[in-house]
Amino acid sequence: MSIVLTAFSRPRLFPRVPRGNTIQDCSAEQFEQHLNTHAPFKVLDGYAPFCKLHVYENWTSTRCLTVPITEANRHQLRSGYEARNREELPVLVRWFEGVESPRANYLVVILYSAEQLAKEGSPIDADWGIVGCIYTAEPEEVPMAPITMMRNALGVEEGGSGVPLDRDAYARAVAFWESNANWRP
């Protein structure tokens, strides 16, 4: 099985100007090499048959992606409209500023099959393409953001995958994201 970074994930996980809330201590090429030469700690099913989650013990100093919202840090939450790339519509997002999370214990790599990526207009020369990575304390998936679920349901032409909205999964995601937020340095 071969794994590569997609054009979508590379700038998000390995930006030109490194940030404290992205993957640390390795290049994009070293990251790909590690995934292709080390077995995952655990493999989880994703939200659709074309999606798999490979859980790796964190070999970097990468920090957790999310921070619990408390009364002590709520005043540090920020929000704004952002697009993940030039082709997508901006959506409302929120994040912490001035809050730093602990080192992640696990990197949960989100993989899409080559067939799905071709369907979405992003063909790859591998079996699986990395579309994202979640940095977590536990070897489990953090629920997909509700707006990502909606974008997926809108279809490929709006930057999604075409998978219909699952109301139960959406409710679980809302419960998680109401009490947690991403952080930015």
OpenMM code with the backbone's topology and positions (N, CA, C; nanometers):
from openmm import Vec3, app, unit

residues = "MET SER ILE VAL LEU THR ALA PHE SER ARG PRO ARG LEU PHE PRO ARG VAL PRO ARG GLY ASN THR ILE GLN ASP CYS SER ALA GLU GLN PHE GLU GLN HIS LEU ASN THR HIS ALA PRO PHE LYS VAL LEU ASP GLY TYR ALA PRO PHE CYS LYS LEU HIS VAL TYR GLU ASN TRP THR SER THR ARG CYS LEU THR VAL PRO ILE THR GLU ALA ASN ARG HIS GLN LEU ARG SER GLY TYR GLU ALA ARG ASN ARG GLU GLU LEU PRO VAL LEU VAL ARG TRP PHE GLU GLY VAL GLU SER PRO ARG ALA ASN TYR LEU VAL VAL ILE LEU TYR SER ALA GLU GLN LEU ALA LYS GLU GLY SER PRO ILE ASP ALA ASP TRP GLY ILE VAL GLY CYS ILE TYR THR ALA GLU PRO GLU GLU VAL PRO MET ALA PRO ILE THR MET MET ARG ASN ALA LEU GLY VAL GLU GLU GLY GLY SER GLY VAL PRO LEU ASP ARG ASP ALA TYR ALA ARG ALA VAL ALA PHE TRP GLU SER ASN ALA ASN TRP ARG PRO".split()
positions = [
    Vec3(0.0837, -0.1174, 0.0000),
    Vec3(0.0000, 0.0000, 0.0000),
    Vec3(0.0886, 0.1244, 0.0000),
    Vec3(0.0613, 0.2174, -0.0902),
    Vec3(0.1387, 0.3411, -0.0968),
    Vec3(0.0519, 0.4613, -0.0583),
    Vec3(0.1152, 0.5583, 0.0087),
    Vec3(0.0470, 0.6763, 0.0619),
    Vec3(0.1241, 0.8004, 0.0178),
    Vec3(0.0507, 0.9032, -0.0295),
    Vec3(0.1126, 1.0312, -0.0656),
    Vec3(0.0292, 1.1470, -0.0105),
    Vec3(0.0946, 1.2600, 0.0082),
    Vec3(0.0240, 1.3828, 0.0415),
    Vec3(-0.0491, 1.4317, -0.0824),
    Vec3(-0.1691, 1.4821, -0.0653),
    Vec3(-0.2433, 1.5402, -0.1776),
    Vec3(-0.2093, 1.6883, -0.1888),
    Vec3(-0.2407, 1.7455, -0.3039),
    Vec3(-0.2201, 1.8893, -0.3241),
    Vec3(-0.3035, 1.9691, -0.2243),
    Vec3(-0.4157, 1.9128, -0.1802),
    Vec3(-0.5015, 1.9792, -0.0814),
    Vec3(-0.4360, 1.9812, 0.0570),
    Vec3(-0.3788, 1.8685, 0.0987),
    Vec3(-0.3284, 1.8587, 0.2362),
    Vec3(-0.1883, 1.9149, 0.2554),
    Vec3(-0.1054, 1.9078, 0.1534),
    Vec3(0.0350, 1.9502, 0.1689),
    Vec3(0.0469, 2.0920, 0.2255),
    Vec3(-0.0175, 2.1936, 0.1686),
    Vec3(0.0001, 2.3289, 0.2246),
    Vec3(-0.0654, 2.3472, 0.3617),
    Vec3(-0.1626, 2.2644, 0.3945),
    Vec3(-0.2285, 2.2754, 0.5247),
    Vec3(-0.1449, 2.2110, 0.6348),
    Vec3(-0.0805, 2.0977, 0.6047),
    Vec3(-0.0005, 2.0269, 0.7042),
    Vec3(0.1445, 2.0750, 0.7076),
    Vec3(0.1936, 2.1226, 0.5924),
    Vec3(0.3332, 2.1676, 0.5793),
    Vec3(0.3361, 2.3027, 0.5074),
    Vec3(0.2895, 2.4083, 0.5731),
    Vec3(0.2858, 2.5400, 0.5074),
    Vec3(0.4265, 2.5922, 0.4781),
    Vec3(0.4362, 2.6811, 0.3804),
    Vec3(0.5667, 2.7388, 0.3448),
    Vec3(0.6317, 2.8068, 0.4639),
    Vec3(0.5515, 2.8795, 0.5399),
    Vec3(0.5997, 2.9410, 0.6640),
    Vec3(0.5483, 2.8533, 0.7779),
    Vec3(0.6365, 2.7756, 0.8412),
    Vec3(0.5921, 2.6828, 0.9467),
    Vec3(0.5157, 2.7540, 1.0584),
    Vec3(0.4134, 2.6853, 1.1104),
    Vec3(0.3327, 2.7368, 1.2217),
    Vec3(0.3343, 2.6339, 1.3338),
    Vec3(0.3122, 2.6788, 1.4545),
    Vec3(0.3134, 2.5911, 1.5711),
    Vec3(0.1985, 2.4932, 1.5784),
    Vec3(0.0931, 2.5140, 1.4971),
    Vec3(-0.0223, 2.4243, 1.5018),
    Vec3(-0.0292, 2.3316, 1.3798),
    Vec3(0.0875, 2.3070, 1.3184),
    Vec3(0.0960, 2.2109, 1.2086),
    Vec3(0.1974, 2.1026, 1.2474),
    Vec3(0.2253, 2.0107, 1.1592),
    Vec3(0.3179, 1.9017, 1.1899),
    Vec3(0.4588, 1.9582, 1.2078),
    Vec3(0.5250, 1.9155, 1.3138),
    Vec3(0.6563, 1.9667, 1.3519),
    Vec3(0.7657, 1.8621, 1.3281),
    Vec3(0.8889, 1.9076, 1.3188),
    Vec3(1.0096, 1.8234, 1.3230),
    Vec3(1.0301, 1.7313, 1.2040),
    Vec3(0.9564, 1.7480, 1.0965),
    Vec3(0.9834, 1.6674, 0.9776),
    Vec3(0.9297, 1.7397, 0.8554),
    Vec3(0.9870, 1.7076, 0.7414),
    Vec3(0.9417, 1.7652, 0.6147),
    Vec3(0.8239, 1.6822, 0.5619),
    Vec3(0.7602, 1.7338, 0.4595),
    Vec3(0.6514, 1.6603, 0.3953),
    Vec3(0.7023, 1.5258, 0.3427),
    Vec3(0.8207, 1.5261, 0.2859),
    Vec3(0.8784, 1.4025, 0.2315),
    Vec3(0.9101, 1.3018, 0.3424),
    Vec3(0.9625, 1.3494, 0.4544),
    Vec3(0.9909, 1.2608, 0.5681),
    Vec3(0.8614, 1.2043, 0.6263),
    Vec3(0.7556, 1.2862, 0.6283),
    Vec3(0.6251, 1.2419, 0.6779),
    Vec3(0.5719, 1.1288, 0.5903),
    Vec3(0.5713, 1.1500, 0.4601),
    Vec3(0.5266, 1.0453, 0.3669),
    Vec3(0.6088, 0.9179, 0.3853),
    Vec3(0.7409, 0.9327, 0.3947),
    Vec3(0.8292, 0.8165, 0.4100),
    Vec3(0.7955, 0.7398, 0.5375),
    Vec3(0.7717, 0.8114, 0.6469),
    Vec3(0.7382, 0.7454, 0.7738),
    Vec3(0.6094, 0.6638, 0.7585),
    Vec3(0.5091, 0.7228, 0.6967),
    Vec3(0.3807, 0.6529, 0.6805),
    Vec3(0.3945, 0.5300, 0.5918),
    Vec3(0.4831, 0.5371, 0.4959),
    Vec3(0.5021, 0.4245, 0.4033),
    Vec3(0.5955, 0.3168, 0.4556),
    Vec3(0.6685, 0.3454, 0.5633),
    Vec3(0.7640, 0.2464, 0.6159),
    Vec3(0.7311, 0.1995, 0.7574),
    Vec3(0.6303, 0.2580, 0.8206),
    Vec3(0.5912, 0.2182, 0.9556),
    Vec3(0.4429, 0.1795, 0.9570),
    Vec3(0.4134, 0.0702, 1.0207),
    Vec3(0.2742, 0.0273, 1.0337),
    Vec3(0.2027, 0.1182, 1.1322),
    Vec3(0.0762, 0.1490, 1.1056),
    Vec3(0.0020, 0.2307, 1.2013),
    Vec3(-0.0210, 0.1549, 1.3322),
    Vec3(-0.0371, 0.2290, 1.4386),
    Vec3(-0.0714, 0.1755, 1.5696),
    Vec3(-0.2101, 0.1116, 1.5636),
    Vec3(-0.2960, 0.1730, 1.4814),
    Vec3(-0.4357, 0.1315, 1.4735),
    Vec3(-0.4935, 0.1855, 1.3428),
    Vec3(-0.5909, 0.1150, 1.2852),
    Vec3(-0.6608, 0.1611, 1.1655),
    Vec3(-0.8095, 0.1707, 1.1996),
    Vec3(-0.8678, 0.2856, 1.1679),
    Vec3(-1.0102, 0.3085, 1.1939),
    Vec3(-1.0837, 0.3302, 1.0621),
    Vec3(-1.2095, 0.2908, 1.0576),
    Vec3(-1.2913, 0.3223, 0.9418),
    Vec3(-1.3259, 0.4697, 0.9459),
    Vec3(-1.3281, 0.5326, 0.8299),
    Vec3(-1.3659, 0.6726, 0.8194),
    Vec3(-1.5163, 0.6868, 0.8041),
    Vec3(-1.5578, 0.8041, 0.7628),
    Vec3(-1.7000, 0.8348, 0.7520),
    Vec3(-1.7652, 0.7770, 0.6262),
    Vec3(-1.6836, 0.7226, 0.5363),
    Vec3(-1.7331, 0.6626, 0.4124),
    Vec3(-1.6388, 0.5483, 0.3745),
    Vec3(-1.6815, 0.4565, 0.2882),
    Vec3(-1.5964, 0.3427, 0.2526),
    Vec3(-1.4615, 0.3818, 0.1911),
    Vec3(-1.4520, 0.4968, 0.1267),
    Vec3(-1.3267, 0.5393, 0.0635),
    Vec3(-1.2318, 0.6089, 0.1610),
    Vec3(-1.2698, 0.6195, 0.2874),
    Vec3(-1.1911, 0.6917, 0.3871),
    Vec3(-1.1433, 0.5974, 0.4977),
    Vec3(-1.0143, 0.6032, 0.5254),
    Vec3(-0.9537, 0.5271, 0.6358),
    Vec3(-0.8735, 0.6230, 0.7221),
    Vec3(-0.8631, 0.5900, 0.8493),
    Vec3(-0.7848, 0.6694, 0.9437),
    Vec3(-0.6732, 0.5818, 0.9971),
    Vec3(-0.5497, 0.6203, 0.9697),
    Vec3(-0.4340, 0.5484, 1.0218),
    Vec3(-0.3813, 0.6247, 1.1417),
    Vec3(-0.3816, 0.5585, 1.2563),
    Vec3(-0.3383, 0.6197, 1.3812),
    Vec3(-0.1928, 0.5810, 1.4064),
    Vec3(-0.1081, 0.6820, 1.4218),
    Vec3(0.0340, 0.6604, 1.4503),
    Vec3(0.0679, 0.7233, 1.5842),
    Vec3(0.1555, 0.6579, 1.6600),
    Vec3(0.2083, 0.7230, 1.7785),
    Vec3(0.2907, 0.8418, 1.7300),
    Vec3(0.2741, 0.9541, 1.7940),
    Vec3(0.3387, 1.0778, 1.7513),
    Vec3(0.4900, 1.0688, 1.7698),
    Vec3(0.5648, 1.0766, 1.6608),
    Vec3(0.7107, 1.0731, 1.6644),
    Vec3(0.7692, 1.2147, 1.6552),
    Vec3(0.6835, 1.3156, 1.6630),
    Vec3(0.7244, 1.4555, 1.6503),
    Vec3(0.6873, 1.5328, 1.7774),
    Vec3(0.7074, 1.6628, 1.7753),
    Vec3(0.6629, 1.7468, 1.8873),
    Vec3(0.5304, 1.8166, 1.8560),
    Vec3(0.4605, 1.7685, 1.7547),
    Vec3(0.3319, 1.8251, 1.7141),
    Vec3(0.2348, 1.8274, 1.8320),
    Vec3(0.1627, 1.9384, 1.8435),
    Vec3(0.0694, 1.9588, 1.9547),
    Vec3(-0.0732, 1.9191, 1.9160),
    Vec3(-0.1553, 1.8902, 2.0171),
    Vec3(-0.2962, 1.8554, 1.9929),
    Vec3(-0.3636, 1.9638, 1.9098),
    Vec3(-0.4532, 1.9213, 1.8247),
    Vec3(-0.5238, 2.0108, 1.7347),
    Vec3(-0.6281, 2.0955, 1.8076),
    Vec3(-0.6872, 2.0403, 1.9119),
    Vec3(-0.7964, 2.1105, 1.9792),
    Vec3(-0.7654, 2.1334, 2.1268),
    Vec3(-0.8377, 2.2306, 2.1811),
    Vec3(-0.8270, 2.2658, 2.3230),
    Vec3(-0.9695, 2.2751, 2.3780),
    Vec3(-0.9958, 2.2186, 2.4963),
    Vec3(-1.1287, 2.2338, 2.5557),
    Vec3(-1.1578, 2.3811, 2.5870),
    Vec3(-1.2818, 2.4205, 2.5653),
    Vec3(-1.3252, 2.5569, 2.5984),
    Vec3(-1.3634, 2.5597, 2.7455),
    Vec3(-1.3047, 2.6518, 2.8189),
    Vec3(-1.3355, 2.6689, 2.9613),
    Vec3(-1.3708, 2.8150, 2.9874),
    Vec3(-1.4217, 2.8409, 3.1063),
    Vec3(-1.4489, 2.9803, 3.1437),
    Vec3(-1.3199, 3.0606, 3.1455),
    Vec3(-1.2087, 2.9954, 3.1777),
    Vec3(-1.0800, 3.0643, 3.1869),
    Vec3(-1.0225, 3.1042, 3.0504),
    Vec3(-1.0605, 3.0321, 2.9426),
    Vec3(-1.0034, 3.0656, 2.8117),
    Vec3(-1.1062, 3.1112, 2.7083),
    Vec3(-1.2341, 3.1089, 2.7431),
    Vec3(-1.3401, 3.1447, 2.6482),
    Vec3(-1.3164, 3.2821, 2.5844),
    Vec3(-1.2608, 3.3753, 2.6599),
    Vec3(-1.2368, 3.5104, 2.6071),
    Vec3(-1.1293, 3.5128, 2.4974),
    Vec3(-1.0583, 3.4010, 2.4781),
    Vec3(-0.9537, 3.3945, 2.3762),
    Vec3(-1.0025, 3.3306, 2.2453),
    Vec3(-1.1323, 3.2984, 2.2397),
    Vec3(-1.1900, 3.2446, 2.1159),
    Vec3(-1.2065, 3.3568, 2.0141),
    Vec3(-1.1751, 3.3272, 1.8891),
    Vec3(-1.1903, 3.4197, 1.7779),
    Vec3(-1.2698, 3.3487, 1.6694),
    Vec3(-1.3267, 3.4250, 1.5781),
    Vec3(-1.3995, 3.3658, 1.4662),
    Vec3(-1.3839, 3.4527, 1.3427),
    Vec3(-1.4080, 3.3911, 1.2279),
    Vec3(-1.4007, 3.4626, 1.1015),
    Vec3(-1.4413, 3.3708, 0.9876),
    Vec3(-1.4602, 3.4292, 0.8715),
    Vec3(-1.4945, 3.3522, 0.7526),
    Vec3(-1.3667, 3.3209, 0.6766),
    Vec3(-1.3456, 3.1930, 0.6473),
    Vec3(-1.2249, 3.1507, 0.5774),
    Vec3(-1.2575, 3.0389, 0.4796),
    Vec3(-1.1797, 3.0335, 0.3716),
    Vec3(-1.1855, 2.9238, 0.2756),
    Vec3(-1.0575, 2.8422, 0.2913),
    Vec3(-1.0667, 2.7122, 0.2703),
    Vec3(-0.9483, 2.6269, 0.2823),
    Vec3(-0.8554, 2.6420, 0.1631),
    Vec3(-0.9103, 2.6872, 0.0503),
    Vec3(-0.8297, 2.7159, -0.0687),
    Vec3(-0.9074, 2.8139, -0.1555),
    Vec3(-0.8499, 2.8560, -0.2669),
    Vec3(-0.9109, 2.9596, -0.3524),
    Vec3(-1.0412, 2.9162, -0.4173),
    Vec3(-1.0602, 2.7873, -0.4361),
    Vec3(-1.1794, 2.7382, -0.5053),
    Vec3(-1.3016, 2.7281, -0.4144),
    Vec3(-1.2808, 2.7212, -0.2848),
    Vec3(-1.3927, 2.6986, -0.1933),
    Vec3(-1.4511, 2.8292, -0.1401),
    Vec3(-1.5787, 2.8215, -0.1058),
    Vec3(-1.6459, 2.9356, -0.0440),
    Vec3(-1.5997, 2.9507, 0.1003),
    Vec3(-1.5833, 3.0736, 0.1485),
    Vec3(-1.5492, 3.0923, 0.2901),
    Vec3(-1.6649, 3.0477, 0.3800),
    Vec3(-1.6308, 2.9876, 0.4930),
    Vec3(-1.7296, 2.9468, 0.5928),
    Vec3(-1.6854, 3.0002, 0.7289),
    Vec3(-1.7790, 3.0093, 0.8211),
    Vec3(-1.7487, 3.0585, 0.9544),
    Vec3(-1.6681, 2.9545, 1.0323),
    Vec3(-1.5550, 2.9957, 1.0869),
    Vec3(-1.4709, 2.9081, 1.1685),
    Vec3(-1.4356, 2.9817, 1.2977),
    Vec3(-1.3943, 2.9037, 1.3987),
    Vec3(-1.3489, 2.9671, 1.5224),
    Vec3(-1.2237, 2.8967, 1.5711),
    Vec3(-1.1442, 2.9700, 1.6496),
    Vec3(-1.0171, 2.9198, 1.6985),
    Vec3(-0.9764, 2.9991, 1.8212),
    Vec3(-0.8809, 2.9425, 1.8939),
    Vec3(-0.8205, 3.0129, 2.0063),
    Vec3(-0.6989, 3.0902, 1.9579),
    Vec3(-0.6776, 3.2055, 2.0155),
    Vec3(-0.5517, 3.2780, 2.0008),
    Vec3(-0.4930, 3.2935, 2.1401),
    Vec3(-0.3618, 3.2747, 2.1518),
    Vec3(-0.2953, 3.2899, 2.2805),
    Vec3(-0.3094, 3.1698, 2.3714),
    Vec3(-0.3538, 3.0569, 2.3169),
    Vec3(-0.3663, 2.9325, 2.3929),
    Vec3(-0.2813, 2.8285, 2.3213),
    Vec3(-0.2031, 2.7543, 2.3967),
    Vec3(-0.1213, 2.6496, 2.3363),
    Vec3(-0.1639, 2.5151, 2.3934),
    Vec3(-0.1776, 2.4178, 2.3069),
    Vec3(-0.2217, 2.2858, 2.3515),
    Vec3(-0.1010, 2.1990, 2.3885),
    Vec3(-0.1257, 2.0884, 2.4595),
    Vec3(-0.0153, 1.9971, 2.4923),
    Vec3(0.0296, 1.9180, 2.3698),
    Vec3(0.1445, 1.8539, 2.3816),
    Vec3(0.1951, 1.7676, 2.2746),
    Vec3(0.0949, 1.6545, 2.2508),
    Vec3(0.0691, 1.6271, 2.1250),
    Vec3(-0.0212, 1.5177, 2.0883),
    Vec3(0.0474, 1.3838, 2.1111),
    Vec3(-0.0284, 1.2861, 2.1538),
    Vec3(0.0231, 1.1504, 2.1683),
    Vec3(0.0109, 1.0710, 2.0382),
    Vec3(-0.0852, 1.1137, 1.9532),
    Vec3(-0.1134, 1.0402, 1.8303),
    Vec3(-0.1359, 1.1347, 1.7139),
    Vec3(-0.0997, 1.0882, 1.5952),
    Vec3(-0.1314, 1.1558, 1.4704),
    Vec3(-0.2291, 1.0647, 1.3970),
    Vec3(-0.3488, 1.1141, 1.3728),
    Vec3(-0.4526, 1.0375, 1.3046),
    Vec3(-0.4573, 1.0878, 1.1601),
    Vec3(-0.4005, 1.0088, 1.0700),
    Vec3(-0.3868, 1.0483, 0.9304),
    Vec3(-0.5137, 1.0086, 0.8558),
    Vec3(-0.5760, 1.1058, 0.7898),
    Vec3(-0.7011, 1.0830, 0.7168),
    Vec3(-0.6659, 1.0535, 0.5717),
    Vec3(-0.7020, 0.9343, 0.5257),
    Vec3(-0.6696, 0.8883, 0.3909),
    Vec3(-0.7954, 0.8698, 0.3070),
    Vec3(-0.7868, 0.9111, 0.1801),
    Vec3(-0.8908, 0.8833, 0.0809),
    Vec3(-0.8300, 0.7909, -0.0238),
    Vec3(-0.9118, 0.7033, -0.0775),
    Vec3(-0.8655, 0.6120, -0.1825),
    Vec3(-0.8339, 0.6903, -0.3096),
    Vec3(-0.7464, 0.6334, -0.3916),
    Vec3(-0.7112, 0.6952, -0.5197),
    Vec3(-0.8360, 0.7138, -0.6058),
    Vec3(-0.9280, 0.6186, -0.6006),
    Vec3(-1.0504, 0.6274, -0.6802),
    Vec3(-1.1341, 0.7488, -0.6399),
    Vec3(-1.1483, 0.7719, -0.5092),
    Vec3(-1.2264, 0.8867, -0.4628),
    Vec3(-1.1587, 1.0177, -0.5013),
    Vec3(-1.0266, 1.0233, -0.4853),
    Vec3(-0.9554, 1.1460, -0.5197),
    Vec3(-0.9668, 1.1758, -0.6692),
    Vec3(-0.9642, 1.0729, -0.7536),
    Vec3(-0.9833, 1.0939, -0.8974),
    Vec3(-1.1239, 1.1488, -0.9231),
    Vec3(-1.2224, 1.0944, -0.8532),
    Vec3(-1.3609, 1.1413, -0.8665),
    Vec3(-1.3717, 1.2886, -0.8292),
    Vec3(-1.2918, 1.3316, -0.7307),
    Vec3(-1.2939, 1.4704, -0.6848),
    Vec3(-1.2032, 1.5609, -0.7688),
    Vec3(-1.1418, 1.5041, -0.8740),
    Vec3(-1.0574, 1.5841, -0.9613),
    Vec3(-0.9164, 1.6043, -0.9099),
    Vec3(-0.8718, 1.5171, -0.8187),
    Vec3(-0.7367, 1.5249, -0.7615),
    Vec3(-0.6672, 1.3897, -0.7715),
    Vec3(-0.6370, 1.3436, -0.8929),
    Vec3(-0.5741, 1.2111, -0.9074),
    Vec3(-0.4356, 1.2066, -0.8422),
    Vec3(-0.3998, 1.0882, -0.7933),
    Vec3(-0.2695, 1.0667, -0.7291),
    Vec3(-0.2035, 0.9438, -0.7885),
    Vec3(-0.0725, 0.9339, -0.7704),
    Vec3(0.0034, 0.8160, -0.8137),
    Vec3(0.0357, 0.7308, -0.6922),
    Vec3(-0.0677, 0.6839, -0.6249),
    Vec3(-0.0540, 0.5999, -0.5060),
    Vec3(-0.1889, 0.5344, -0.4806),
    Vec3(-0.1913, 0.4453, -0.3833),
    Vec3(-0.3170, 0.3796, -0.3471),
    Vec3(-0.4065, 0.4700, -0.2628),
    Vec3(-0.3425, 0.5483, -0.1757),
    Vec3(-0.4143, 0.6336, -0.0818),
    Vec3(-0.3520, 0.7722, -0.0788),
    Vec3(-0.4367, 0.8736, -0.0606),
    Vec3(-0.3899, 1.0111, -0.0499),
    Vec3(-0.4265, 1.0696, 0.0852),
    Vec3(-0.3339, 1.1433, 0.1424),
    Vec3(-0.3575, 1.2094, 0.2710),
    Vec3(-0.4386, 1.3355, 0.2448),
    Vec3(-0.5548, 1.3462, 0.3089),
    Vec3(-0.6371, 1.4666, 0.2957),
    Vec3(-0.6353, 1.5498, 0.4227),
    Vec3(-0.5813, 1.4941, 0.5310),
    Vec3(-0.5722, 1.5681, 0.6558),
    Vec3(-0.5041, 1.4846, 0.7617),
    Vec3(-0.4824, 1.5478, 0.8757),
    Vec3(-0.4228, 1.4794, 0.9894),
    Vec3(-0.4740, 1.5465, 1.1162),
    Vec3(-0.5154, 1.4637, 1.2101),
    Vec3(-0.5656, 1.5132, 1.3377),
    Vec3(-0.4620, 1.4789, 1.4442),
    Vec3(-0.4266, 1.5749, 1.5260),
    Vec3(-0.3272, 1.5560, 1.6316),
    Vec3(-0.4026, 1.5443, 1.7625),
    Vec3(-0.3944, 1.4269, 1.8285),
    Vec3(-0.4812, 1.3990, 1.9426),
    Vec3(-0.4068, 1.3430, 2.0638),
    Vec3(-0.4738, 1.3495, 2.1785),
    Vec3(-0.4213, 1.2891, 2.3005),
    Vec3(-0.4539, 1.1395, 2.3046),
    Vec3(-0.5666, 1.1020, 2.2466),
    Vec3(-0.6130, 0.9632, 2.2467),
    Vec3(-0.6064, 0.9069, 2.1051),
    Vec3(-0.5929, 0.7739, 2.0905),
    Vec3(-0.5820, 0.7149, 1.9567),
    Vec3(-0.7175, 0.6988, 1.8876),
    Vec3(-0.7941, 0.8061, 1.8877),
    Vec3(-0.9286, 0.8058, 1.8310),
    Vec3(-0.9478, 0.9275, 1.7426),
    Vec3(-1.0487, 0.9200, 1.6609),
    Vec3(-1.0825, 1.0309, 1.5724),
    Vec3(-1.1497, 1.1429, 1.6512),
    Vec3(-1.1142, 1.2652, 1.6217),
    Vec3(-1.1885, 1.3815, 1.6688),
    Vec3(-1.3011, 1.3997, 1.5673),
    Vec3(-1.4249, 1.4222, 1.6115),
    Vec3(-1.5338, 1.4355, 1.5138),
    Vec3(-1.5052, 1.5426, 1.4087),
    Vec3(-1.5423, 1.5122, 1.2875),
    Vec3(-1.5301, 1.6074, 1.1778),
    Vec3(-1.6097, 1.7329, 1.2138),
    Vec3(-1.5594, 1.8481, 1.1777),
    Vec3(-1.6319, 1.9726, 1.2042),
    Vec3(-1.7661, 1.9701, 1.1311),
    Vec3(-1.8722, 2.0183, 1.1961),
    Vec3(-2.0035, 2.0184, 1.1303),
    Vec3(-2.0026, 2.0861, 0.9934),
    Vec3(-1.9273, 2.1945, 0.9778),
    Vec3(-1.9249, 2.2626, 0.8480),
    Vec3(-1.8596, 2.1747, 0.7420),
    Vec3(-1.7638, 2.0902, 0.7804),
    Vec3(-1.7012, 1.9982, 0.6845),
    Vec3(-1.8024, 1.8930, 0.6408),
    Vec3(-1.8839, 1.8451, 0.7353),
    Vec3(-1.9896, 1.7502, 0.6993),
    Vec3(-2.0865, 1.8119, 0.5990),
    Vec3(-2.1223, 1.9379, 0.6233),
    Vec3(-2.2141, 2.0054, 0.5303),
    Vec3(-2.1491, 2.0235, 0.3937),
    Vec3(-2.0224, 2.0642, 0.3927),
    Vec3(-1.9513, 2.0822, 0.2653),
    Vec3(-1.9472, 1.9489, 0.1901),
    Vec3(-1.9178, 1.8386, 0.2605),
    Vec3(-1.9162, 1.7080, 0.1957),
    Vec3(-2.0515, 1.6768, 0.1330),
    Vec3(-2.1597, 1.7080, 0.2038),
    Vec3(-2.2936, 1.6804, 0.1527),
    Vec3(-2.3277, 1.7672, 0.0313),
    Vec3(-2.2656, 1.8853, 0.0192),
    Vec3(-2.2907, 1.9717, -0.0958),
    Vec3(-2.2349, 1.9132, -0.2252),
    Vec3(-2.1336, 1.8292, -0.2134),
    Vec3(-2.0804, 1.7634, -0.3321),
    Vec3(-1.9425, 1.8112, -0.3720),
    Vec3(-1.8876, 1.7406, -0.4694),
    Vec3(-1.7517, 1.7646, -0.5163),
    Vec3(-1.7360, 1.9062, -0.5702),
    Vec3(-1.8371, 1.9573, -0.6379),
    Vec3(-1.8254, 2.0906, -0.6981),
    Vec3(-1.8103, 2.2023, -0.5944),
    Vec3(-1.8428, 2.1751, -0.4688),
    Vec3(-1.8273, 2.2740, -0.3613),
    Vec3(-1.7143, 2.2370, -0.2657),
    Vec3(-1.6267, 2.1462, -0.3086),
    Vec3(-1.5117, 2.1090, -0.2267),
    Vec3(-1.5367, 1.9934, -0.1325),
    Vec3(-1.6512, 1.9276, -0.1456),
    Vec3(-1.6844, 1.8143, -0.0598),
    Vec3(-1.6604, 1.6820, -0.1288),
    Vec3(-1.7080, 1.5769, -0.0650),
    Vec3(-1.6883, 1.4417, -0.1174),
    Vec3(-1.8143, 1.3833, -0.1795),
    Vec3(-1.9293, 1.4465, -0.1566),
    Vec3(-2.0543, 1.3943, -0.2087),
    Vec3(-2.1235, 1.2965, -0.1158),
    Vec3(-2.0723, 1.2805, 0.0074),
    Vec3(-2.1343, 1.1896, 0.1038),
    Vec3(-2.2490, 1.2634, 0.1744),
    Vec3(-2.3690, 1.2054, 0.1742),
    Vec3(-2.4823, 1.2710, 0.2396),
    Vec3(-2.4589, 1.2927, 0.3894),
    Vec3(-2.5270, 1.3898, 0.4426),
    Vec3(-2.5155, 1.4235, 0.5845),
    Vec3(-2.5773, 1.3123, 0.6706),
    Vec3(-2.5055, 1.2686, 0.7710),
    Vec3(-2.5522, 1.1712, 0.8699),
    Vec3(-2.5918, 1.2521, 0.9936),
    Vec3(-2.7206, 1.2599, 1.0225),
    Vec3(-2.7695, 1.3466, 1.1305),
    Vec3(-2.7124, 1.3076, 1.2670),
    Vec3(-2.6990, 1.1784, 1.2936),
    Vec3(-2.6452, 1.1352, 1.4228),
    Vec3(-2.4982, 1.1749, 1.4369),
    Vec3(-2.4198, 1.1529, 1.3309),
    Vec3(-2.2790, 1.1925, 1.3333),
    Vec3(-2.2673, 1.3441, 1.3463),
    Vec3(-2.3563, 1.4163, 1.2811),
    Vec3(-2.3566, 1.5618, 1.2894),
    Vec3(-2.3840, 1.6076, 1.4330),
    Vec3(-2.4813, 1.5445, 1.4990),
    Vec3(-2.5134, 1.5803, 1.6380),
    Vec3(-2.3944, 1.5524, 1.7305),
    Vec3(-2.3243, 1.4396, 1.7093),
    Vec3(-2.2047, 1.4098, 1.7892),
    Vec3(-2.0949, 1.5141, 1.7652),
    Vec3(-2.0814, 1.5557, 1.6399),
    Vec3(-1.9808, 1.6573, 1.6062),
    Vec3(-2.0148, 1.7909, 1.6734),
    Vec3(-2.1390, 1.8303, 1.6694),
    Vec3(-2.1803, 1.9560, 1.7331),
    Vec3(-2.1507, 1.9500, 1.8828),
    Vec3(-2.1822, 1.8386, 1.9469),
    Vec3(-2.1562, 1.8245, 2.0908),
    Vec3(-2.0073, 1.8412, 2.1207),
    Vec3(-1.9205, 1.7819, 2.0387),
    Vec3(-1.7759, 1.7956, 2.0602),
    Vec3(-1.7303, 1.9384, 2.0354),
    Vec3(-1.7654, 1.9943, 1.9198),
    Vec3(-1.7135, 2.1246, 1.8802),
    Vec3(-1.7754, 2.2402, 1.9581),
    Vec3(-1.8871, 2.2172, 2.0278),
    Vec3(-1.9403, 2.3215, 2.1167),
    Vec3(-1.8513, 2.3420, 2.2379),
    Vec3(-1.7763, 2.2380, 2.2748),
    Vec3(-1.6922, 2.2491, 2.3953),
    Vec3(-1.5425, 2.2403, 2.3664),
    Vec3(-1.5041, 2.2441, 2.2376),
    Vec3(-1.3634, 2.2399, 2.1963),
    Vec3(-1.3428, 2.3336, 2.0784),
    Vec3(-1.2208, 2.3795, 2.0610),
    Vec3(-1.1870, 2.4620, 1.9459),
    Vec3(-1.0418, 2.4395, 1.9062),
    Vec3(-1.0121, 2.4647, 1.7801),
    Vec3(-0.8738, 2.4624, 1.7331),
    Vec3(-0.8007, 2.5803, 1.7928),
    Vec3(-0.6689, 2.5810, 1.7796),
    Vec3(-0.5896, 2.6930, 1.8295),
    Vec3(-0.4914, 2.7364, 1.7218),
    Vec3(-0.4498, 2.8602, 1.7316),
    Vec3(-0.3497, 2.9148, 1.6399),
    Vec3(-0.2448, 2.9884, 1.7224),
    Vec3(-0.1212, 2.9790, 1.6783),
    Vec3(-0.0152, 3.0498, 1.7511),
    Vec3(-0.0268, 3.2018, 1.7348),
] * unit.nanometer
topology = app.Topology()
chain = topology.addChain("A")
for resn in residues:
    res = topology.addResidue(resn, chain)
    for name in ("N", "CA", "C"):
        topology.addAtom(name, app.Element.getBySymbol(name[0]), res)
